[in-house]
Amino acid sequence: MPQSLFCELGLHYLGPVDGHDITALEAALERAKAQGAPVVVHCITRKGLGYAPAEQNEEDHLHGIIDPQTGPLCGPLV
């Protein structure tokens, strides 16, 4: 579905790509660069992955401004 929508708008579409897989992400960005035209690179990520306090925060995975040493500086971004 997304590919046809972007195609109708004259954009190339790549993805979805695992945004946590650096090798796959770099390859997708290289393919996008080679297009020589506007490209939408669809990356899928998981909020807080790799930061234990965020992974343990079921409410919003600390989706806001945080200090890695002390935790949240303010509430979640809306």
MOFEN-V161567 format. One record per run of one state. SS is the DSSP state (h for helix, s for strand, l for the rest). FROM is the first residue (numbers start at 0). TO is the last residue. If there is no record, write none. Layout:
SS_FROM_TO + SS_FROM_TO
//
This chain:
l_0_0 + h_1_7 + l_8_10 + s_11_17 + l_18_20 + h_21_34 + l_35_37 + s_38_43 + l_44_50 + h_51_55 + l_56_62 + s_63_66 + l_67_69 + s_70_75 + l_76_77
//
